[in-house]
Amino acid sequence: MQDIMHSVSQGVDSSLQPSKEDFWDVMRVLRLLKTHRWLTPDSVVHPSVGELETVFTHLPKQLEQHLRNMTRSKEEEEEEEEGEKKKGEDAMDGGREEGRGRKESLWPLQVDSSHLEHLMANVFSGTRNPATDPYAKLAAVVYITKTFESLGLMVAEHVFSAAEYLLWYSQAVEGINVVGVLPGRHWGTPADEPLVVGAHLDTVPDTPGLDDNGSGLAAMLEVARTLTSSGCAFDFTVFFVAFDLEEIGMQGSLMFIKDFLARTVMDQFGITTLTGAIILDCVANWDPRPLSQEFPPFSEGLLPDVTTRVASRNNTGDFAAVIFRSDVDSHLAERLERHYGGLGSDQYRLELLNITELGKTLPHVDDLYYHLNFLRSDHLRFWYLNDSAVPFTIPAVLVTDMGPYRGRMKECYHSYCDGPMGSGVVDLGFLAKVTQAVVWTVADLTKGSCGSRGRLSVSTLFSIMTKPQESDQERSVPLSTVKEALDFLHFLGLMQPPPPHA
């Protein structure tokens, strides 16, 4: 029973499809769990706000070294690389991209590709497993915490006890979700409709976890940096969350929803509506070679249009996938599709994986069994929390490169070859486009407004600054007044703020 629990929740062997009998046994245990409170009110660990370094009187050498590697500057990286070159080698012909090390000139709401590259190469390129590499995982926690703080976000360290793990394996395990809060105009009121952007921070043992899920963490942090530096304001609050213990049954997202989002935020402020959640898990692997893309078992019956379309393109892994339920999550998927399509770089396609047979309520066990391989990430907990204290479903989509079913990740998923940079599992252009699409989608869904007096809507900016959609081809530029044009030029940093009376 314990072995099959592990395979169902964690999916270490992506080729393993449990038998129906084993899967039924697992579901019986989960339904028993649903009827009990895992933590009594007196034992609930509420989120704490504070600086992690205050916990330590000194930093252990292992942790200090991890943090030093994560935070080294571009100049230090280049000096180290130069030192490894043979004497007399021409540095300009060393295979480096022209301009690397110089700050890219960015427009507001534009993703910084060099920052993504730094995060992938230095910060999230090492094993982050709580059992085998605790200092490396803690270093990632510290880095994310400090990054959120530097961006001006409210930061919470949500410490939790993974109760399901205790019941399954008879041993306790503690996790830490790192939460960065970008308050919207309606923060702290029932009118708020928060949006979650999440990615899991842990890895299985003995893998650098570059694609799974360093790529999701890098994208999430860059979305946070881009939005907080944009000068825009948002009606609804955004929660940026690095989920812990995803690899042992999505324990971090479960406890975040149950004890943080539902109890600490929604109950306290009287919030009844959530915009939803965008989960980023494996978002950097792009492979345009024929036959590089496979699909999980039962996909031809569940997603006939998608599998047929990909087959017509020689089964190439040239797309990002958005997994969603048509009756619940389509507003998130459709907004992502619109913004992704307007960004150009059309070699990086998008496929919507519409799971039509799953809806708001917890489905029959047979339906879960056939959809199992589309449920192995944190979006599952938003769809079906399995807790009577939170009886509703939360809209959520999973953005992914299909993980173990594409290219190098067929052999490198949960393995030692998922990293480092240059190992063939990461395409930075693909990662940048996914990240940019999420930036626009979050800004749009949270009703962002920009400019010196907040007169520029995100939809207006997107129409001006990106590739026109087919439906927009005949539309004129949506700056209807001189005031809006002046605001737009100021937004881009091309002129001083318009005078107050303008």
C-alpha positions in Angstrom: 0.0 0.0 0.0 2.8 2.5 0.9 4.6 1.8 -2.4 1.5 2.5 -4.5 0.6 5.6 -2.4 4.1 6.8 -3.3 3.8 6.1 -7.0 0.3 7.7 -7.3 1.2 10.9 -5.4 4.7 11.4 -6.5 5.0 9.7 -9.9 8.7 8.9 -9.6 8.5 6.4 -12.4 6.5 8.2 -15.1 5.8 5.0 -16.9 4.1 3.4 -13.9 0.3 3.3 -14.2 -1.1 1.6 -11.1 -3.7 -1.0 -11.4 -7.3 0.0 -10.8 -7.4 -2.2 -7.7 -4.4 -0.4 -6.2 -5.8 3.0 -7.1 -9.1 2.2 -5.5 -7.3 1.3 -2.3 -5.5 4.7 -2.3 -8.8 6.5 -2.8 -10.5 4.7 0.1 -7.7 6.0 2.4 -8.0 9.5 1.0 -11.8 9.6 1.6 -11.2 8.5 5.2 -8.8 11.4 5.6 -11.4 13.9 4.2 -13.7 13.2 7.2 -11.2 14.2 9.8 -9.5 17.4 10.9 -5.8 16.9 10.4 -4.8 19.7 12.7 -6.8 20.9 15.8 -7.3 24.6 16.2 -4.6 24.7 18.9 -2.0 23.0 16.8 -2.4 25.1 13.6 0.8 26.8 12.7 -0.2 30.2 11.4 2.0 32.0 8.8 4.7 34.0 10.3 6.3 37.1 8.8 9.9 37.9 9.4 13.4 37.5 8.2 14.8 34.0 7.9 18.3 34.9 9.1 17.0 35.8 12.5 16.6 32.1 13.1 20.3 31.5 13.0 23.1 32.9 15.2 25.4 32.0 12.3 25.0 30.4 8.9 26.2 26.9 8.5 29.0 26.7 5.9 26.9 24.5 3.5 24.1 27.1 3.5 26.5 30.0 3.2 28.1 28.4 0.1 24.8 27.7 -1.6 23.7 31.3 -1.0 27.0 32.7 -2.3 26.6 30.7 -5.5 23.0 31.9 -5.9 23.8 35.6 -5.5 27.0 36.0 -7.4 27.0 38.8 -9.9 27.3 38.6 -13.7 30.8 39.9 -13.4 31.8 37.1 -11.0 30.2 34.5 -13.3 32.1 35.9 -16.3 35.4 36.1 -14.4 35.0 32.5 -13.3 34.3 31.4 -16.8 37.2 33.4 -18.2 39.5 31.8 -15.7 38.6 28.3 -17.0 39.5 29.2 -20.6 42.8 28.2 -22.0 45.4 31.0 -22.3 45.3 32.8 -25.6 41.6 31.9 -26.4 39.8 34.8 -27.9 37.1 35.7 -25.3 34.9 37.2 -28.0 34.7 33.9 -29.8 34.0 31.8 -26.8 30.4 31.0 -27.7 28.8 33.6 -25.5 25.9 35.6 -26.7 26.7 39.1 -27.7 25.9 41.6 -25.0 25.7 39.1 -22.2 26.5 40.8 -18.9 25.0 44.1 -20.0 21.7 45.2 -18.6 19.0 44.6 -21.2 16.9 47.7 -22.0 13.4 46.8 -20.9 10.0 48.3 -21.3 7.5 48.2 -18.4 5.9 44.8 -18.1 8.7 43.2 -20.2 10.4 40.0 -19.0 14.1 40.2 -18.5 15.6 37.1 -20.2 19.0 37.6 -18.6 17.4 37.4 -15.2 15.7 34.2 -16.2 19.1 32.8 -17.4 20.8 33.8 -14.1 18.0 32.1 -12.0 18.3 28.9 -14.1 22.1 28.8 -14.2 22.8 29.7 -10.6 19.8 29.7 -8.3 17.6 26.7 -9.2 20.2 24.3 -10.7 20.8 22.1 -7.7 18.9 19.4 -5.8 16.3 20.8 -3.4 15.3 17.7 -1.6 14.4 18.1 2.2 15.8 14.7 3.1 19.0 14.5 1.1 19.9 18.1 0.5 18.3 20.2 3.2 20.8 23.1 3.1 20.3 23.4 -0.7 16.5 23.5 -0.2 16.8 26.0 2.7 19.1 28.2 0.5 16.3 28.3 -2.1 13.8 29.3 0.6 16.1 32.1 1.8 16.7 33.3 -1.7 13.0 33.4 -2.6 12.2 35.1 0.7 14.8 37.8 0.2 13.8 38.3 -3.4 10.1 38.8 -2.4 11.2 41.3 0.3 13.4 43.2 -2.2 10.4 43.5 -4.5 8.4 45.2 -1.8 6.0 42.2 -1.3 4.5 41.2 2.0 6.3 38.0 2.8 4.9 35.0 4.9 6.8 31.9 5.7 4.0 29.3 6.0 5.3 26.5 8.1 3.2 23.4 8.0 3.1 19.7 9.1 2.4 17.4 6.2 -0.4 15.4 7.8 -1.1 13.1 4.9 2.6 12.1 4.9 2.4 11.3 8.6 -0.6 9.0 8.1 0.9 7.2 5.0 4.5 6.7 6.3 4.2 7.0 10.1 6.7 9.8 10.2 6.3 13.5 10.4 7.7 15.9 7.9 7.6 19.7 8.0 7.6 22.0 5.0 7.8 25.7 4.3 5.7 27.5 1.7 7.2 30.9 0.8 4.4 33.4 0.1 4.8 36.9 -1.5 1.7 39.1 -1.4 1.2 41.9 -3.9 -1.8 43.7 -2.4 -4.5 44.9 -4.8 -6.7 47.9 -4.3 -9.3 45.7 -2.7 -6.8 44.0 -0.3 -8.4 43.2 3.1 -12.0 43.5 1.9 -14.7 41.1 0.7 -14.4 42.7 -2.8 -11.0 41.2 -3.4 -10.7 38.3 -5.8 -7.1 37.0 -5.3 -5.1 35.2 -7.9 -2.3 32.7 -7.1 0.8 32.2 -9.2 2.6 29.1 -7.9 5.5 26.7 -8.5 6.9 24.0 -6.4 10.4 24.4 -5.0 11.3 20.8 -3.9 12.9 18.1 -6.0 13.2 14.4 -5.7 16.6 13.1 -4.6 19.6 13.1 -6.9 18.4 15.5 -9.6 19.3 19.1 -10.1 15.7 19.7 -10.9 16.4 22.4 -13.6 13.3 21.9 -15.6 11.4 20.2 -12.7 10.9 22.7 -11.3 13.6 25.3 -11.4 12.0 26.6 -14.5 8.7 27.1 -12.8 10.4 28.9 -9.9 12.4 31.1 -12.2 9.2 32.0 -14.2 7.3 32.8 -11.0 10.0 35.1 -9.6 10.3 36.9 -12.9 6.6 37.4 -13.1 6.7 38.9 -9.6 9.7 41.2 -10.5 8.1 42.4 -13.7 4.7 43.2 -12.1 6.2 45.0 -9.1 8.5 47.1 -11.2 5.9 48.0 -13.8 4.4 51.0 -12.0 1.0 49.5 -12.5 -1.7 49.1 -9.9 -4.0 46.1 -9.6 -7.6 45.8 -8.3 -7.1 42.2 -7.0 -4.3 40.8 -4.9 -1.7 38.4 -6.3 -0.2 35.6 -4.1 3.2 34.3 -5.4 3.8 31.0 -3.8 6.8 28.6 -3.8 5.1 25.3 -2.7 7.1 22.9 -0.7 6.7 19.1 -0.7 5.0 18.8 -4.1 7.0 15.7 -4.8 5.4 13.8 -1.9 1.7 14.3 -2.8 1.4 18.1 -3.2 1.5 18.6 0.5 2.5 22.2 0.4 -0.3 23.4 -1.9 -2.8 21.3 0.1 -1.8 23.0 3.4 -1.5 26.5 1.7 -5.1 26.3 0.5 -6.5 24.8 3.7 -4.7 26.7 6.4 -3.4 29.9 4.7 -5.7 30.8 1.8 -9.0 29.6 3.2 -8.5 30.2 6.9 -6.1 33.1 7.2 -7.2 35.1 4.1 -10.7 34.2 2.9 -12.3 33.7 6.3 -10.6 36.7 7.9 -11.5 39.2 5.1 -14.9 37.7 4.1 -13.7 36.8 0.5 -16.0 34.5 -1.4 -14.5 34.6 -4.9 -11.1 33.7 -6.1 -9.9 34.6 -9.6 -8.0 31.3 -9.7 -4.5 29.9 -9.8 -1.8 29.6 -12.4 0.6 26.7 -11.6 4.0 26.6 -13.4 5.6 23.1 -13.4 8.2 22.2 -16.0 8.1 25.2 -18.5 11.5 25.3 -20.2 11.8 22.1 -22.3 11.1 22.8 -26.0 12.0 20.2 -28.7 11.0 20.7 -32.3 12.5 17.4 -33.5 10.1 14.9 -35.1 8.9 12.2 -32.6 10.1 14.2 -29.6 6.6 14.4 -28.1 4.6 11.6 -26.5 1.4 11.6 -24.5 0.3 9.9 -21.3 -1.9 6.7 -21.4 -5.5 7.2 -22.4 -4.7 10.6 -24.1 -6.2 9.7 -27.5 -9.6 9.1 -25.9 -9.4 12.1 -23.5 -7.8 14.7 -25.9 -8.5 13.5 -29.4 -8.1 16.9 -31.1 -4.8 17.7 -29.4 -3.2 14.3 -30.1 -4.3 14.4 -33.7 -3.0 17.9 -34.2 0.4 17.1 -32.7 0.6 13.9 -34.7 0.0 15.9 -37.9 3.1 18.0 -37.0 5.3 14.9 -36.7 4.8 14.6 -32.9 7.1 17.5 -32.2 7.4 18.9 -28.7 7.2 22.5 -29.9 4.4 23.8 -27.6 3.5 24.9 -24.1 0.5 23.1 -22.7 -2.3 24.5 -20.6 -4.3 21.9 -18.7 -7.7 23.0 -17.5 -11.3 22.0 -17.0 -13.7 23.5 -19.5 -16.5 24.1 -17.1 -14.4 25.8 -14.4 -11.0 27.1 -15.6 -11.7 28.2 -19.2 -11.5 32.0 -18.3 -7.9 31.4 -17.2 -6.9 29.2 -20.2 -8.5 31.6 -22.8 -6.8 34.6 -21.3 -3.4 32.8 -21.4 -4.1 31.8 -25.0 -4.8 35.3 -26.1 -1.7 36.8 -24.5 0.6 34.0 -25.6 -0.6 34.3 -29.2 0.2 38.0 -29.3 3.8 37.7 -28.3 5.3 36.6 -31.6 8.0 33.9 -31.7 5.5 31.6 -33.3 7.8 28.6 -33.3 6.8 28.4 -29.6 3.3 27.2 -29.9 0.5 26.8 -27.3 -1.9 23.8 -26.9 -5.0 23.9 -24.7 -5.6 20.6 -23.1 -9.2 20.8 -22.2 -10.2 18.1 -19.7 -13.9 17.9 -20.5 -14.8 15.0 -18.2 -13.7 16.7 -15.0 -15.8 19.4 -13.4 -16.4 21.2 -10.1 -17.1 18.2 -8.0 -14.8 15.4 -7.0 -15.2 12.8 -9.9 -15.7 9.1 -9.7 -12.6 7.1 -8.9 -12.6 5.6 -12.4 -12.4 9.1 -13.9 -9.6 10.1 -11.7 -7.7 6.9 -12.6 -7.9 7.7 -16.4 -6.9 11.3 -15.8 -4.1 10.5 -13.3 -1.2 11.7 -15.5 -2.9 15.1 -16.0 -3.2 15.6 -12.2 0.3 15.2 -11.0 1.0 18.7 -9.9 -0.2 21.4 -7.5 -3.3 22.3 -9.6 -4.9 19.1 -8.4 -5.2 20.5 -4.9 -7.0 23.6 -6.2 -9.4 21.4 -8.2 -10.1 18.8 -5.5 -8.7 19.6 -2.0 -10.1 16.5 -0.4 -11.1 18.4 2.8 -14.6 19.1 4.0 -13.4 22.3 5.6 -12.9 23.8 2.1 -15.8 22.2 0.1 -15.5 24.4 -3.0 -13.3 24.0 -6.1 -10.9 26.7 -7.1 -10.3 27.6 -10.7 -6.7 26.6 -11.7 -4.6 25.8 -14.7 -1.4 24.0 -15.1 1.1 25.5 -17.5 3.7 22.9 -18.5 6.0 21.5 -21.2 4.6 18.0 -20.6 7.4 17.0 -18.3 8.5 13.3 -18.9 6.7 13.0 -22.2 9.1 15.3 -24.2 12.6 15.1 -25.6 15.4 14.8 -23.1 13.0 14.8 -20.2 11.8 11.3 -21.3 15.0 10.1 -19.7 15.9 13.0 -17.4 12.6 13.4 -15.5 13.3 12.9 -11.8 16.9 12.0 -12.8 20.4 13.3 -12.6 20.4 14.7 -16.1 17.6 17.3 -15.5 20.3 19.9 -15.5 22.7 21.7 -15.6 22.3 24.4 -18.2 23.5 23.1 -21.5 22.2 19.6 -20.9 19.4 19.9 -23.5 16.4 20.3 -21.2 16.1 24.1 -21.3 15.3 26.6 -24.1 15.5 30.1 -22.7 13.4 31.6 -25.5 10.6 29.2 -24.8 10.8 29.9 -21.0 10.8 33.7 -21.7 7.7 33.5 -23.8 5.8 31.4 -21.3 6.8 33.8 -18.5 5.8 36.9 -20.6 2.4 35.4 -21.3 1.8 34.8 -17.6 2.8 38.4 -16.8 0.2 39.8 -19.2 -2.4 37.3 -18.1 -2.0 38.1 -14.4 -1.9 41.9 -15.0 -5.1 41.5 -17.1 -7.0 39.2 -14.8 -6.3 41.4 -11.7 -7.6 44.5 -13.6 -4.3 46.3 -13.8 -4.1 50.0 -14.7 -0.9 51.8 -15.6 0.5 55.2 -16.4 1.0 58.4 -14.4 -2.7 58.5 -13.3 -3.7 54.9 -14.0 -5.5 55.7 -17.2 -4.0 53.0 -19.3 -5.6 49.6 -19.0 -3.6 46.4 -19.4 -5.7 45.4 -22.5 -4.9 48.8 -24.1 -1.2 48.3 -23.5 -1.2 44.8 -24.7 -2.9 45.8 -28.0 -0.2 48.5 -28.6 2.9 46.7 -27.4 2.5 43.2 -28.9 1.6 41.5 -32.1 -2.0 42.1 -33.2 -4.4 39.2 -32.9 -6.3 38.1 -36.0 -9.4 39.6 -34.4 -7.6 42.9 -33.8 -6.2 43.3 -37.3 -8.7 46.0 -38.4 -8.7 47.9 -35.1 -7.1 51.3 -34.8 -4.5 52.0 -32.1 -6.6 52.3 -28.9 -5.3 55.6 -27.7 -8.3 57.8 -28.1 -7.0 61.0 -26.6 -3.9 63.1 -26.4 -3.9 62.5 -22.7 -3.7 58.7 -23.2 -0.9 59.2 -25.7 1.1 61.3 -23.2 0.5 58.8 -20.5 1.7 56.0 -22.7 4.9 57.9 -23.6 5.6 58.5 -19.9 4.8 54.8 -19.1 7.6 53.9 -21.5 10.0 56.4 -19.9 10.2 58.5 -23.1 9.0 61.7 -21.5 8.4 63.4 -18.2 5.1 62.9 -16.4 2.3 64.9 -17.9 1.4 68.1 -15.9 -1.4 67.6 -13.3 -3.9 69.6 -15.4 -3.3 67.6 -18.6 
